[in-house]
Amino acid sequence: MALSIVILAAGKGKRMVSSIPKVMHQLGGVSLLERVVQTAESLKPKKIHVVYGNGGSKLPESLPHLNVNWIFQKEQLGTGHAVQQALPACGDDERILVLYGDVPVISAQTLRQLLDETSKNGVGLLVTNLEDPTGFGRIVRDHNDNIVAIIEEKDATRTQRAIKEINTGIVTAPAKYLKNCLPRISNHNAQNEFYLTDMIALAVEDGLSVRSVTAHNSNEVRGVNDPWQLVTLERYYQTERARELAYSGVTIMDPARLDIRGNVSVTPSTKLDVNVILEGAVKIGANCDIGPNVVIKNSTLGERVKVFANSVIEGAVIEDDCEVGPFARVRAETILKSHSKVGNFVETKKTILGEHSKASHLTYLGDAVIGKNVNIGAGTITCNYDGVNKWPTKIGDGAFIGSNTSLIAPVEVGENATVAASSAITKSAPAEQLTITRAKQMVVPGWKRPR
């Protein structure tokens, strides 16, 4: 039986106190809805349907890359009504799995267990046990431990509210049965809504098998309804990512001060110091040492790379045995070749720094191609921008650039050339030669500073 997944994402999320839809808020740098879609995709369904409503077209317009069927729910009349909106797009021969856009850390393993243990024609329900079940629908069982109903808290008696087994809302059932069952659900309840959970009692009446699977880690079925729940779940998510890295052989100096916000791969024997942020697509090789307060975004680091404190690396490739920082900024399209170095208060952008080359301090390198064994003196800048266009600078192997030099692009420095300190280079500096450009020191009589 083919699987289709329906993700409910139409809630207003008033308690988020935000102008954006609740499921657009981020967990670990990825929107809540996108995380659920990624998990759904891992189950290899025939189709994923997302039911949305709050914010109008804002949701599909913000996430156009998601391979889902967007279904607009004009009125938010409850979860049962929301699922009904997706059923016309589902074949009678399909099994439906209902997920929620605000339950972002549900695991594929738990969902597979739910699907595997549910009979083809029956109803499957994911449940969990909470010490404090306040706010959740309670699972009502008969004397033979069979599920007979789910009672929402606002409709529950005092005895029913004492039940600690709760409904997660995640259910699976044949599409054909849902098409027959959901139109029979009533909204005669405290919320005046059509509860999807009422289908359980109807399934029991109709003689269908109703089976449950327990999520033993209740954290993975926690939803987000307000900013504090989002913050709490973020900390849980980050702790789990840190735990995974630690067990894989990565040294984590403090798991409470590590943030992973994307698709991150860190090879064993690497050390991550405190307040490290890894964002986007990040790959870090073996035996690297990432210092405190470092941000790495959409970058690849080779092996034995040392990144010293307070450095920012974004959109860069850093090869083996390089050093970065402290207080360095390595920007987009930078490639640091092996054994090269950018030191404190050095900024690079769209630059290739050759093997064993170094810019140790107080330097800006933009739109530059720099060869091997080049020394860039302190205070050197490539003047790559004329106010309209960007221009390239090329420095040959073995060149020595003296301190406080301005390389006014487009310009080229030859191999083994030496540029004297405090020079402003506007023309090619020839290989193997000393190039020097300094005006004669003078005093201008009568000059006054502008006021």
N, C-alpha and C positions, 0 to 999 in steps of 0.2 A: 504494500500500500504506500503510495507516494506521500511524502510529508510536505505540508505547507505550514509556514509559521506566520502567525498574526501578532504583531507587536502593537500594544496600545500606548499611544503617545499623545492623546488629545486632551489630557487634563489641564485645567487652568493654572494649577500651581500657585494659588493666591498666597500661600504661606511662604513662598520663596521671596516675596517682596521684591520682585524684579520685573523689568519690562520685557525680558526675553522669556520664551517658553522654558518651562522647567527642564525638559529633556535636553536643552541646548547648553545647560550648565556643564562644566567640565569636571571630570575625575581623572587625575593623573594626566592632565593635558589633552584628554580626548572627551568629546561630549558624551553624556550619559547614553543617549540614543545610539550613537555610533558604536559604543562598547557592546550594547546589546545586539546590534546588527552583526558585529564581528563574531560574537559567540554563536548567533543563529547560523551564520554562514558555515561555521565549522561543522554543523550537523548535516550539511549537504542537502538542504531542502529543495524541492521543486521550485518554490517561490517564497519570497518574504514580502508580506503585506504590512505596511505601517499605517495605522489609523491615526490621523492628526486632526486638530481642530483649533486649539488655542494658538493665536498668533497668525491665523490664516495661512497664506502662502509662504510665510517667513521660514518655516521649517524646511520644506523641500528646496527652497531657494538657497538656504544656507548650507545644505548638504547634498548638492547635486551629484556628487560622486558615488553616493550609495546606490547599489544595485537592488532597489526595492520598488514595489508597486505602492505608490502613495494613494491613500484613500481618505478623502475629506469627510469628517463628521461635523455636520453643520451645527447640530445641537448636542451638547454633552449630557446624555440622559442615563449614564451609568455604563458599567463595563459590559453588561449583557447586550445593550444597544450598540456599543462600539464594535463588538465582535460581529454582530449582525451586518454591519456595514461592509465587512470584508467577505462575507460568505458568498455573495454572487460571483466573486472572482475565484472561488474554490470549487473544484469538481467533487461530485458526490463520492467518488472512489478515493478521495484523499483523507489522510489523517491530519487534524489541525492541532498545532501546539500553540498555546497562548502565552506570550511573554509580555513584559512591561518595560517601557522605555525609561522608567525611573528606578529599575532594579538592575544596576549595571554590573555587578560582580558575580552574578549567577554563573556557575561553571558549566562547561560543556559536558563534563563527566557526570554531573548530577542529572542533567537533562537527558543524557543518553540512558542512564539508569531508569529514569521515569518512562522513557519510550520503550525500552526493552522489557520492562516488567508489566506493561499494560497490554491487555489482550487487544486484538485487532478491532473488535466490536465494542469494547468496553470504554470506560472513562477512567483516566488516570489523574491523580491529584498529588501535587507536591506539598508536603506539610513539614512543620518543624515544631520544636518545643522551646518555649521561652519562659524564663523565671517570672518575667513581667509581661504578660500578654496584652496589656492595655492597648486598645485601639485596633486590635485584630479580630477577624472573624474566628470563632471557635469551632473545632471539629467535634461533632456530636456522633457518638458511636452507640450501637445497641449492645446487648449483653454478650453477643458473640464477637464483639470487637469490629463489627462491620460499620463503615461510615454510612450514616443515614441522612445527614444534613450538615450544612454550615450555617451558623447563626452569626450575623454581624453584631458587634458589641452593642450598638444602640438599640438593637431589637432583642438582646439576650436577657434572660432572667439572672438573678443573683447566682443561682447554682451553675448556670452555664458560663457565667463570667469567671468562675473559679477554674475552669478548664485551661490547662496550659498548652495543649496541643492546638496550634493555630494553622489557618489557611494562608499559604503564601500567594494565592491567586493564580499560580501557574498550573494550568490544566491541559489535558490532551484528550481529544475525543474524535470520533469519525465526523467528517463534515456533514454527511447525510443526516446523522442524528442531531447535530447542532442546528441544522436548518429546520428540523422538526420540533426541536425542544425550545429554542430561544424565543420564538413567537408566543409561547405559552407562559413565559415568565411574567409575573405581575410586579407593579411598582408600588404595591400597598405596603410600605415600610416607612421607617422614620426619615429616610432620605428622599423618599418619592423617586427612587431610581430603579432601573432594571439591573438587578445584581446578576452577574455571571454565576456567582456561587449558588444561586437558587437552582441551577441546573442539576446539582448533585441530588437534591431531594426528588426532583422529577425523574432522574435516571434510576433511582432506587424504586420509585413507583412503577416505572416502565420495565423493571426487571433486568436492567443492564448491570453488568459487573462494574463495581466501583472500587478501584484499588488505589492505595496510597504508597508513596515513597517518601521517606523522611530525609530531609536535608540535615545531616548531623552537625554541620557547621552553619549555624543560623546566620552568621555574618553575610554569607553569600546571597541570602534572600532578603537582606535589608533593603528597604526602599528609601528614596529621598523625597521628603515632603517639605522640608524647611532648610534654611542655611546651616543650622547647627547639625542636622543629620548629614548634610553634605560634607561638612568639615570632619565630622566623626568618621564617616565612611572613607574619606580621603586618607586619614591617618591609618585606618585599617589596611587600605590598599597599599600604601607606601610601606607599611611594616611587612606585609606579605612579600612585596617585591624585594625588600632588603633581605628577608629571610631566604628567599630563593637564591639570591646572589651569594649570600654567606655560605649556604650549603654547597654551592657549586665551587667554592674555593676562593671567592673574592673577599678581601679583608675590608670590613665595614667598621670604621672607627666609632660611629654612633648611628644606629638605624633610625633614631628619632630625628636626625638632622641630615637625611638623604632624601631627595625628591627625584622620582623617575616619572617623566611626563612624555612618554612615547614608546617607541619600539627600540629597546635598548639591549645591546649584547656586550657583556663584559667578560673577558677571558680570565680564567683562574690565575691566581698569584698577583693580581693587580690590587692596589690599595686605594680606597676612596676615603678621603679625610672628611671632616665635618663640613656641613653646609654645601655639599656638592649638589648641583642640579644638572640632570641629564635630560635633555628635551628633544623630541622629534626622533629622527632615525640616527642613533648613535652606536658606533661600534668601537670598542676599545680592546686592544691586543693584550698579550700576556706581559706580566712584570712591569706594568705602568705604575706610576706614582702620581695620583691626582691630589693636589694639595687642597687646603681649606678655602671655602668661599669661591669655588671655581664653577663656572657655567659652561657646559658643552652642549651645543645644539646642532643637530643635523651634520655631524662630522664623523670622520673616521681617523682613529689613532692606531698606529702600528704598535710594535713591541718596544718595551723599555723606554717609553716616552715619559718625561717628567714635566708635569704642569704645576708650576709653583703658585702660591696663594694669590687669590683675587684676580685671576685671569679669566677672560671670556673668549671662547672659541665658537665660531658660528660658520657653518657651511664650508669647512676646511678639510683638507687631507693632510695629516701629519704622519710622516713616515717614521721608521724605526730610529730609536736612539736620539730623538730630538729633545730640545728643552724649550719650554715656553714660560715666560714670566720671571718674577712676579709682576702683577699689574700690567699684563700684556693684553692686547685685544687683537685677535686673529679673525679677520672678517671673511666674507664670502669669496669663494674662488681662490683662496690662498692654498698653495701647496708648499709645504716645508719638506724638502728632500732630507734623506737620512743624515743624521749627525749635524743638522743645522740648528741654529739657536736664534730665538727672538727673546730679548730680555725685558727688563723692567721699563714700563712706560713706552713700549714699542707697539705701533699699530700697523697692521698690514691689510691690504685689500686687493684682490685680484692680482696676486703676486706669486711668482715661483722663486723660492729661495733655494739655491743649489746646495749640493752636498758639502758639509763641513763649512758652510758660510754662516756668518753671524752678524746680527744687529743687536748689540748687547743692551743699548739703552737709549731712550729719548729720541725715537726715530719714527718717521712715517714713510711707508713704502706702499705706493698704490700704482696699479697698472704696470708692474715691473717684472722683467725676467732677469734674474740674477744668477750667474754661473756658480761654479764650484770655488771653494776656498776664498771667498770674497769677505773682506772685512768692511762693515759699514760703521763709520764713526758716530759718536754721540751727536745728537742734534741734526742729523742728516734727514732731508726730506726730498721726496720726488714731487715736484710741482706738476702734477698730472692734469689739473683742471684749469682751463682758461676762462671759465665763466659760462661756457656753452658746451665745449667738447672735452672728452678725456683723451689724453695722449700717453703713449708708451715710453718707458725707459728701459734700456737694455744695458746690462753690465756684464762684461766678459769674465771668464775664469781668472782667479788670482788677483783681481783688482783690489786696490786699497783706497777707500773713500775717507778722506780726513773729516774730522769733526766739524759740525756746523756748516755742512755743504748743502747747497740747493741745486738739485739736478732738474733743470727746467725743460720739461718734455715738450716735443719729442727729442730725445737725445740718446746718444750711445757712448758707452765707456768701453774701450778696448780691453783685450786680455792683458793682465799684469800691469795695467795702467795705474798710476798713482795720481790722486786728486788732492791737492793741498787743502788743508783746513780753511774754513771760511770762504770757500770759492763758490761762485754762482756760475754753474756750467750751462751754457746755452748752445754750444756746438760740440761736435764729437770730440772726445778726449782720446787721443791715439794710444794704441797698445805700447807697452813697455816704456812710456814716457811720463814725465811729471807735468801735470797741467795745473796752472795756478791762475786765478783771476781775483785780484784784490785791488781796489782803488787806493790811491795814495791818501794817507791820513791827512785831514785838513780841518781847519776851523773856519767857519763862515762868520765873518765879522757882522755885527749888528742883527744877527738872526734872533727872532723872538718866538717863543712857543705860542701857538694859537690859543686863544682864550674864548 
